[in-house]
Amino acid sequence: MGEQCRLALEGGADLLHLDVMDGHFVPNLTMGPQLCADLRRALPEAFLDVHLMVTDPGMFVEAFAKAGASSISFHSEALDAPGAIELCARIRSLGVSPAIVVNPPTPVEQLEPVLEHVDMALVMSVNPGFGGQAFIEDSLRKTAWLRERVRPDQRIEMDGGISPETAPRAREAGCDVLVAGSAVFRQPQGRWSDLIRDLRGESDGVSK
Ligand code: ZN
């Protein structure tokens, strides 16, 4: 995994996005802090973007900060606004960048009271839990809503169903950070840098 991640970074990826699932907030189970720590050791310079799809994010922030997370995203569905604001402060006090996530069924307006406290807002463009799902169109409207409200130093990330077909629309709606899993890793390694350029909108189109 460290080797695959190193190749993705060499292919032009800006960061590594780690989907942490607890088997409760989402039905699947994935990685814990140990894997994050191992990646940090293998890739000391990488930006590790940890996405906590867990019921109780407060339980995990210290462990992931210690494991070398660069940013920690938690779900707006997991906490009320005062709880989310408090968790942002805790994450920041650990030297990590806080971010808040909104799931497809959740109104994006719910992020309003928390928005000024985060460095990034993450729009889920599929229902979280499994890779390889189809892109949900409403996430573009949510992104546009966020784009009107964030400061220049805040970023908007989109996660789920990102491919060379959906990426241009996500960028146009105002996304700065696109998370791609299947679109890159299901392709032969020799194509990764072309694909990453496509997702960024830097491709001349010939690689499709
Ligand atoms: Zn994610």
py3Dmol code that shows the C-alpha trace and the ligand (Angstrom):
import py3Dmol

protein = """\
ATOM      1  CA  MET A   1       0.000   0.000   0.000  1.00  0.00           C
ATOM      2  CA  GLY A   2       2.838   2.395   0.825  1.00  0.00           C
ATOM      3  CA  GLU A   3       4.359   1.665  -2.567  1.00  0.00           C
ATOM      4  CA  GLN A   4       1.060   2.271  -4.399  1.00  0.00           C
ATOM      5  CA  CYS A   5       0.609   5.539  -2.497  1.00  0.00           C
ATOM      6  CA  ARG A   6       4.160   6.636  -3.306  1.00  0.00           C
ATOM      7  CA  LEU A   7       3.500   5.950  -7.013  1.00  0.00           C
ATOM      8  CA  ALA A   8       0.231   7.952  -6.863  1.00  0.00           C
ATOM      9  CA  LEU A   9       2.083  10.928  -5.345  1.00  0.00           C
ATOM     10  CA  GLU A  10       4.835  10.643  -7.956  1.00  0.00           C
ATOM     11  CA  GLY A  11       2.075  10.529 -10.579  1.00  0.00           C
ATOM     12  CA  GLY A  12       0.943  13.984  -9.470  1.00  0.00           C
ATOM     13  CA  ALA A  13      -1.530  13.431  -6.603  1.00  0.00           C
ATOM     14  CA  ASP A  14      -1.452  16.309  -4.085  1.00  0.00           C
ATOM     15  CA  LEU A  15      -2.566  14.284  -1.094  1.00  0.00           C
ATOM     16  CA  LEU A  16      -3.611  10.867   0.161  1.00  0.00           C
ATOM     17  CA  HIS A  17      -7.216  10.577   1.354  1.00  0.00           C
ATOM     18  CA  LEU A  18      -7.745   7.923   4.044  1.00  0.00           C
ATOM     19  CA  ASP A  19     -11.327   6.667   4.427  1.00  0.00           C
ATOM     20  CA  VAL A  20     -11.750   5.526   8.021  1.00  0.00           C
ATOM     21  CA  MET A  21     -14.939   3.474   8.588  1.00  0.00           C
ATOM     22  CA  ASP A  22     -16.095   2.126  11.930  1.00  0.00           C
ATOM     23  CA  GLY A  23     -18.717  -0.459  10.876  1.00  0.00           C
ATOM     24  CA  HIS A  24     -21.386   1.652  12.633  1.00  0.00           C
ATOM     25  CA  PHE A  25     -21.661   5.108  11.012  1.00  0.00           C
ATOM     26  CA  VAL A  26     -21.182   3.165   7.763  1.00  0.00           C
ATOM     27  CA  PRO A  27     -21.551  -0.611   7.421  1.00  0.00           C
ATOM     28  CA  ASN A  28     -17.982  -1.180   6.251  1.00  0.00           C
ATOM     29  CA  LEU A  29     -14.732  -1.381   8.225  1.00  0.00           C
ATOM     30  CA  THR A  30     -11.462  -0.044   6.902  1.00  0.00           C
ATOM     31  CA  MET A  31      -8.337   1.310   8.512  1.00  0.00           C
ATOM     32  CA  GLY A  32      -7.366   2.589  11.922  1.00  0.00           C
ATOM     33  CA  PRO A  33      -4.642   4.908  13.243  1.00  0.00           C
ATOM     34  CA  GLN A  34      -1.925   2.266  12.891  1.00  0.00           C
ATOM     35  CA  LEU A  35      -2.211   2.232   9.113  1.00  0.00           C
ATOM     36  CA  CYS A  36      -2.079   6.038   9.095  1.00  0.00           C
ATOM     37  CA  ALA A  37       1.073   5.908  11.242  1.00  0.00           C
ATOM     38  CA  ASP A  38       2.629   3.339   8.892  1.00  0.00           C
ATOM     39  CA  LEU A  39       1.880   5.524   5.856  1.00  0.00           C
ATOM     40  CA  ARG A  40       3.310   8.545   7.657  1.00  0.00           C
ATOM     41  CA  ARG A  41       6.512   6.610   8.319  1.00  0.00           C
ATOM     42  CA  ALA A  42       6.729   5.426   4.695  1.00  0.00           C
ATOM     43  CA  LEU A  43       5.866   8.866   3.252  1.00  0.00           C
ATOM     44  CA  PRO A  44       7.093  11.547   5.676  1.00  0.00           C
ATOM     45  CA  GLU A  45       6.250  14.448   3.334  1.00  0.00           C
ATOM     46  CA  ALA A  46       2.773  13.337   2.210  1.00  0.00           C
ATOM     47  CA  PHE A  47      -0.344  15.313   3.100  1.00  0.00           C
ATOM     48  CA  LEU A  48      -2.544  12.720   4.849  1.00  0.00           C
ATOM     49  CA  ASP A  49      -6.203  13.721   4.552  1.00  0.00           C
ATOM     50  CA  VAL A  50      -8.061  11.557   7.095  1.00  0.00           C
ATOM     51  CA  HIS A  51     -11.830  11.229   6.575  1.00  0.00           C
ATOM     52  CA  LEU A  52     -13.522   9.866   9.696  1.00  0.00           C
ATOM     53  CA  MET A  53     -16.749   8.069   8.733  1.00  0.00           C
ATOM     54  CA  VAL A  54     -17.402   7.179  12.340  1.00  0.00           C
ATOM     55  CA  THR A  55     -20.210   7.675  14.855  1.00  0.00           C
ATOM     56  CA  ASP A  56     -17.980   9.231  17.528  1.00  0.00           C
ATOM     57  CA  PRO A  57     -15.207  11.219  15.794  1.00  0.00           C
ATOM     58  CA  GLY A  58     -14.071  12.765  19.090  1.00  0.00           C
ATOM     59  CA  MET A  59     -12.878   9.329  20.177  1.00  0.00           C
ATOM     60  CA  PHE A  60     -10.355   9.140  17.335  1.00  0.00           C
ATOM     61  CA  VAL A  61      -8.864  12.585  16.761  1.00  0.00           C
ATOM     62  CA  GLU A  62      -5.971  12.271  19.236  1.00  0.00           C
ATOM     63  CA  ALA A  63      -4.972   8.853  17.841  1.00  0.00           C
ATOM     64  CA  PHE A  64      -4.992  10.086  14.235  1.00  0.00           C
ATOM     65  CA  ALA A  65      -3.170  13.293  15.120  1.00  0.00           C
ATOM     66  CA  LYS A  66      -0.494  11.188  16.790  1.00  0.00           C
ATOM     67  CA  ALA A  67      -0.456   8.897  13.735  1.00  0.00           C
ATOM     68  CA  GLY A  68       0.543  11.829  11.530  1.00  0.00           C
ATOM     69  CA  ALA A  69      -2.743  13.050  10.019  1.00  0.00           C
ATOM     70  CA  SER A  70      -2.393  16.409   8.235  1.00  0.00           C
ATOM     71  CA  SER A  71      -6.124  17.056   8.219  1.00  0.00           C
ATOM     72  CA  ILE A  72      -9.081  15.351   9.895  1.00  0.00           C
ATOM     73  CA  SER A  73     -12.591  15.516   8.412  1.00  0.00           C
ATOM     74  CA  PHE A  74     -15.614  14.475  10.461  1.00  0.00           C
ATOM     75  CA  HIS A  75     -19.300  14.233   9.561  1.00  0.00           C
ATOM     76  CA  SER A  76     -21.870  16.926  10.285  1.00  0.00           C
ATOM     77  CA  GLU A  77     -24.329  14.051  10.814  1.00  0.00           C
ATOM     78  CA  ALA A  78     -22.283  12.773  13.783  1.00  0.00           C
ATOM     79  CA  LEU A  79     -22.401  15.942  15.943  1.00  0.00           C
ATOM     80  CA  ASP A  80     -24.633  18.961  16.562  1.00  0.00           C
ATOM     81  CA  ALA A  81     -23.197  22.396  15.692  1.00  0.00           C
ATOM     82  CA  PRO A  82     -21.781  23.242  19.170  1.00  0.00           C
ATOM     83  CA  GLY A  83     -20.165  19.778  19.337  1.00  0.00           C
ATOM     84  CA  ALA A  84     -18.708  20.228  15.851  1.00  0.00           C
ATOM     85  CA  ILE A  85     -17.277  23.661  16.689  1.00  0.00           C
ATOM     86  CA  GLU A  86     -15.686  22.271  19.836  1.00  0.00           C
ATOM     87  CA  LEU A  87     -14.195  19.334  17.924  1.00  0.00           C
ATOM     88  CA  CYS A  88     -12.734  21.714  15.307  1.00  0.00           C
ATOM     89  CA  ALA A  89     -10.931  23.568  18.107  1.00  0.00           C
ATOM     90  CA  ARG A  90      -9.638  20.295  19.543  1.00  0.00           C
ATOM     91  CA  ILE A  91      -8.351  19.121  16.158  1.00  0.00           C
ATOM     92  CA  ARG A  92      -6.650  22.468  15.591  1.00  0.00           C
ATOM     93  CA  SER A  93      -5.058  22.360  19.063  1.00  0.00           C
ATOM     94  CA  LEU A  94      -3.439  19.054  18.015  1.00  0.00           C
ATOM     95  CA  GLY A  95      -1.771  20.824  15.088  1.00  0.00           C
ATOM     96  CA  VAL A  96      -4.125  19.247  12.541  1.00  0.00           C
ATOM     97  CA  SER A  97      -6.395  20.970  10.032  1.00  0.00           C
ATOM     98  CA  PRO A  98     -10.148  20.457  10.762  1.00  0.00           C
ATOM     99  CA  ALA A  99     -12.742  19.770   8.065  1.00  0.00           C
ATOM    100  CA  ILE A 100     -16.475  19.032   8.076  1.00  0.00           C
ATOM    101  CA  VAL A 101     -18.331  16.597   5.798  1.00  0.00           C
ATOM    102  CA  VAL A 102     -21.887  16.594   4.486  1.00  0.00           C
ATOM    103  CA  ASN A 103     -23.605  13.394   3.301  1.00  0.00           C
ATOM    104  CA  PRO A 104     -25.916  13.325   0.234  1.00  0.00           C
ATOM    105  CA  PRO A 105     -29.221  13.335   2.200  1.00  0.00           C
ATOM    106  CA  THR A 106     -28.121  16.124   4.584  1.00  0.00           C
ATOM    107  CA  PRO A 107     -28.950  19.761   3.704  1.00  0.00           C
ATOM    108  CA  VAL A 108     -25.707  21.679   3.102  1.00  0.00           C
ATOM    109  CA  GLU A 109     -27.217  24.654   4.975  1.00  0.00           C
ATOM    110  CA  GLN A 110     -26.595  22.629   8.130  1.00  0.00           C
ATOM    111  CA  LEU A 111     -22.884  23.446   7.798  1.00  0.00           C
ATOM    112  CA  GLU A 112     -23.473  27.191   8.115  1.00  0.00           C
ATOM    113  CA  PRO A 113     -22.693  27.652  11.861  1.00  0.00           C
ATOM    114  CA  VAL A 114     -19.571  25.476  11.648  1.00  0.00           C
ATOM    115  CA  LEU A 115     -18.167  26.742   8.351  1.00  0.00           C
ATOM    116  CA  GLU A 116     -16.011  29.569   9.745  1.00  0.00           C
ATOM    117  CA  HIS A 117     -14.235  27.078  12.063  1.00  0.00           C
ATOM    118  CA  VAL A 118     -12.993  24.655   9.402  1.00  0.00           C
ATOM    119  CA  ASP A 119     -10.205  24.767   6.831  1.00  0.00           C
ATOM    120  CA  MET A 120     -12.188  22.649   4.394  1.00  0.00           C
ATOM    121  CA  ALA A 121     -15.734  21.477   3.677  1.00  0.00           C
ATOM    122  CA  LEU A 122     -16.128  18.030   2.135  1.00  0.00           C
ATOM    123  CA  VAL A 123     -19.164  17.275  -0.021  1.00  0.00           C
ATOM    124  CA  MET A 124     -19.951  13.569  -0.294  1.00  0.00           C
ATOM    125  CA  SER A 125     -21.049  12.888  -3.872  1.00  0.00           C
ATOM    126  CA  VAL A 126     -22.025   9.284  -3.066  1.00  0.00           C
ATOM    127  CA  ASN A 127     -23.471   7.732   0.075  1.00  0.00           C
ATOM    128  CA  PRO A 128     -20.406   6.836   2.112  1.00  0.00           C
ATOM    129  CA  GLY A 129     -19.322   3.315   2.873  1.00  0.00           C
ATOM    130  CA  PHE A 130     -18.172   1.662  -0.326  1.00  0.00           C
ATOM    131  CA  GLY A 131     -16.004   2.564  -3.308  1.00  0.00           C
ATOM    132  CA  GLY A 132     -17.024   2.587  -6.956  1.00  0.00           C
ATOM    133  CA  GLN A 133     -20.490   4.234  -6.640  1.00  0.00           C
ATOM    134  CA  ALA A 134     -22.244   6.549  -9.122  1.00  0.00           C
ATOM    135  CA  PHE A 135     -21.944  10.322  -8.697  1.00  0.00           C
ATOM    136  CA  ILE A 136     -24.931  12.161  -7.095  1.00  0.00           C
ATOM    137  CA  GLU A 137     -25.763  15.341  -9.067  1.00  0.00           C
ATOM    138  CA  ASP A 138     -27.080  17.369  -6.115  1.00  0.00           C
ATOM    139  CA  SER A 139     -23.527  17.565  -4.770  1.00  0.00           C
ATOM    140  CA  LEU A 140     -22.807  20.192  -7.471  1.00  0.00           C
ATOM    141  CA  ARG A 141     -25.522  22.487  -6.073  1.00  0.00           C
ATOM    142  CA  LYS A 142     -24.117  22.006  -2.568  1.00  0.00           C
ATOM    143  CA  THR A 143     -20.644  22.905  -3.802  1.00  0.00           C
ATOM    144  CA  ALA A 144     -21.941  26.089  -5.446  1.00  0.00           C
ATOM    145  CA  TRP A 145     -23.696  27.034  -2.172  1.00  0.00           C
ATOM    146  CA  LEU A 146     -20.443  26.540  -0.269  1.00  0.00           C
ATOM    147  CA  ARG A 147     -18.386  28.424  -2.866  1.00  0.00           C
ATOM    148  CA  GLU A 148     -20.454  31.552  -2.221  1.00  0.00           C
ATOM    149  CA  ARG A 149     -19.712  31.343   1.496  1.00  0.00           C
ATOM    150  CA  VAL A 150     -16.148  30.135   2.063  1.00  0.00           C
ATOM    151  CA  ARG A 151     -13.163  32.431   2.546  1.00  0.00           C
ATOM    152  CA  PRO A 152     -10.298  32.371   0.026  1.00  0.00           C
ATOM    153  CA  ASP A 153      -8.189  30.329   2.493  1.00  0.00           C
ATOM    154  CA  GLN A 154     -10.849  27.608   2.843  1.00  0.00           C
ATOM    155  CA  ARG A 155     -11.134  24.702   0.454  1.00  0.00           C
ATOM    156  CA  ILE A 156     -14.000  22.612  -0.881  1.00  0.00           C
ATOM    157  CA  GLU A 157     -13.398  18.913  -1.399  1.00  0.00           C
ATOM    158  CA  MET A 158     -15.560  16.373  -3.191  1.00  0.00           C
ATOM    159  CA  ASP A 159     -15.469  12.649  -2.499  1.00  0.00           C
ATOM    160  CA  GLY A 160     -17.256   9.890  -4.398  1.00  0.00           C
ATOM    161  CA  GLY A 161     -17.756   8.996  -8.045  1.00  0.00           C
ATOM    162  CA  ILE A 162     -15.013  11.369  -9.236  1.00  0.00           C
ATOM    163  CA  SER A 163     -13.827  10.422 -12.722  1.00  0.00           C
ATOM    164  CA  PRO A 164     -12.562  12.257 -15.809  1.00  0.00           C
ATOM    165  CA  GLU A 165     -16.290  12.651 -16.724  1.00  0.00           C
ATOM    166  CA  THR A 166     -17.507  14.146 -13.415  1.00  0.00           C
ATOM    167  CA  ALA A 167     -14.360  16.079 -12.434  1.00  0.00           C
ATOM    168  CA  PRO A 168     -14.852  19.043 -14.849  1.00  0.00           C
ATOM    169  CA  ARG A 169     -18.346  19.639 -13.417  1.00  0.00           C
ATOM    170  CA  ALA A 170     -17.050  19.433  -9.842  1.00  0.00           C
ATOM    171  CA  ARG A 171     -14.311  21.950 -10.680  1.00  0.00           C
ATOM    172  CA  GLU A 172     -16.798  24.290 -12.386  1.00  0.00           C
ATOM    173  CA  ALA A 173     -19.086  24.165  -9.345  1.00  0.00           C
ATOM    174  CA  GLY A 174     -16.161  25.337  -7.199  1.00  0.00           C
ATOM    175  CA  CYS A 175     -14.276  22.310  -5.852  1.00  0.00           C
ATOM    176  CA  ASP A 176     -10.560  22.711  -5.062  1.00  0.00           C
ATOM    177  CA  VAL A 177      -9.845  19.150  -3.960  1.00  0.00           C
ATOM    178  CA  LEU A 178     -11.107  16.038  -5.747  1.00  0.00           C
ATOM    179  CA  VAL A 179     -10.854  12.591  -4.183  1.00  0.00           C
ATOM    180  CA  ALA A 180     -10.471   9.775  -6.683  1.00  0.00           C
ATOM    181  CA  GLY A 181     -10.207   6.127  -5.755  1.00  0.00           C
ATOM    182  CA  SER A 182     -11.504   3.741  -8.389  1.00  0.00           C
ATOM    183  CA  ALA A 183     -10.889   6.206 -11.253  1.00  0.00           C
ATOM    184  CA  VAL A 184      -7.150   5.971 -10.612  1.00  0.00           C
ATOM    185  CA  PHE A 185      -6.449   2.723  -8.787  1.00  0.00           C
ATOM    186  CA  ARG A 186      -8.565   0.499 -11.058  1.00  0.00           C
ATOM    187  CA  GLN A 187      -6.464   1.601 -14.031  1.00  0.00           C
ATOM    188  CA  PRO A 188      -3.013   0.297 -14.906  1.00  0.00           C
ATOM    189  CA  GLN A 189      -0.318   2.187 -12.988  1.00  0.00           C
ATOM    190  CA  GLY A 190       1.154   3.493 -16.234  1.00  0.00           C
ATOM    191  CA  ARG A 191      -1.983   5.604 -16.762  1.00  0.00           C
ATOM    192  CA  TRP A 192      -2.176   7.200 -13.301  1.00  0.00           C
ATOM    193  CA  SER A 193      -0.341  10.436 -14.073  1.00  0.00           C
ATOM    194  CA  ASP A 194      -2.488  11.004 -17.215  1.00  0.00           C
ATOM    195  CA  LEU A 195      -5.639  10.336 -15.204  1.00  0.00           C
ATOM    196  CA  ILE A 196      -4.587  12.698 -12.435  1.00  0.00           C
ATOM    197  CA  ARG A 197      -3.903  15.397 -15.036  1.00  0.00           C
ATOM    198  CA  ASP A 198      -7.376  14.762 -16.512  1.00  0.00           C
ATOM    199  CA  LEU A 199      -9.000  15.142 -13.086  1.00  0.00           C
ATOM    200  CA  ARG A 200      -7.102  18.390 -12.566  1.00  0.00           C
ATOM    201  CA  GLY A 201      -8.212  19.702 -15.958  1.00  0.00           C
ATOM    202  CA  GLU A 202      -4.634  19.974 -17.187  1.00  0.00           C
ATOM    203  CA  SER A 203      -4.936  17.339 -19.845  1.00  0.00           C
ATOM    204  CA  ASP A 204      -5.146  18.064 -23.559  1.00  0.00           C
ATOM    205  CA  GLY A 205      -7.681  15.250 -23.757  1.00  0.00           C
ATOM    206  CA  VAL A 206      -5.530  12.784 -25.669  1.00  0.00           C
ATOM    207  CA  SER A 207      -5.099  10.479 -22.679  1.00  0.00           C
ATOM    208  CA  LYS A 208      -8.825   9.547 -22.668  1.00  0.00           C
TER     209      LYS A 208
END
"""
ligand_1 = """\
1
ZN
Zn -13.531 9.905 1.922
"""
view = py3Dmol.view(width=600, height=400)
view.addModel(protein, "pdb")
view.setStyle({"model": 0}, {"cartoon": {"style": "trace"}})
view.addModel(ligand_1, "xyz")
view.setStyle({"model": 1}, {"stick": {}})
view.zoomTo()
view.show()
